[in-house]
Each structure stands twice: as structure tokens, then as C-alpha cells.
Amino acid sequence: PAIKNSKGYAVAVSDEETLVAGKQLSNLEGIFAEPSSCTTIAAITKLREKGLIQADEKVYCLKLHS
């Protein structure tokens, strides 16, 4: 309900997308994060590629523990 009420999105990302996001994060920002923390970066990338979020939008990311 919270995602729908806020007009937000949820997206699944693959292990490969997660690893690519981790490399991008380290190359661009100098941040070396463990893979599960990079899933939010991978999700932003995927949503941007689909045109669902724009470069000038504020994005709030959550990593849920399973």
C-alpha cells in the first residue's frame, strides 16, 4: 500500500545488475559497498532506463532484509 499510495515503484534486480552497480559506485564515488547494499543503485539504474524516474527527481531507496 505505501508504494502505491506514494506513486512509487518496486523493482527486482539480478545479481549481475547488482555487481555492475557496485562497480559503478566504487568508480564514480569511491564507495565500496557490499553487494546487497548495491541493489538500490541497480534499481535506480533500471528505473531510469525504463523512463520511470527522471534525473532531476528525488529518490528514496530502501533495502529490505529478507
C-alpha positions in Angstrom: 0.0 0.0 0.0 2.8 2.5 0.8 4.4 2.2 -2.6 1.0 2.6 -4.4 -0.1 5.5 -2.1 3.2 7.4 -2.8 3.1 6.6 -6.5 6.4 4.8 -6.0 7.9 1.7 -7.7 9.4 -1.6 -6.6 11.7 -3.5 -8.9 13.7 -6.7 -8.8 17.4 -6.7 -9.9 19.6 -9.5 -10.8 22.9 -10.5 -9.3 24.7 -9.2 -12.4 23.0 -5.9 -12.2 23.9 -5.6 -8.6 27.6 -6.3 -9.3 27.6 -3.7 -12.1 26.1 -1.2 -9.8 28.7 -1.9 -7.1 31.5 -1.3 -9.7 29.8 2.0 -10.8 29.5 3.1 -7.2 33.2 2.5 -6.5 34.4 4.1 -9.7 32.2 7.2 -9.6 32.0 7.8 -5.8 34.9 5.9 -4.3 32.4 3.9 -2.2 33.0 0.2 -1.8 29.7 -1.4 -0.6 28.8 -5.0 0.0 26.7 -6.4 -2.9 23.2 -6.3 -1.1 23.7 -2.6 -0.4 24.2 -2.0 -4.2 20.8 -3.3 -5.1 19.2 0.1 -4.6 21.7 1.6 -7.1 20.9 -1.2 -9.6 17.2 -0.5 -9.1 17.6 3.3 -9.7 19.6 2.5 -12.9 16.8 0.1 -14.1 14.0 2.6 -13.4 16.0 5.4 -15.1 16.5 3.2 -18.2 12.7 2.5 -18.3 12.0 6.2 -18.0 10.0 5.7 -14.8 12.2 8.2 -12.9 13.9 11.3 -14.2 17.4 12.6 -13.4 16.1 15.6 -11.5 13.8 13.6 -9.2 14.5 12.9 -5.6 14.6 9.2 -4.9 14.2 7.4 -1.6 15.6 3.8 -1.6 15.1 1.1 1.0 16.9 -2.2 1.3 14.6 -4.7 3.0 16.1 -7.6 4.9 14.8 -10.9 3.9 
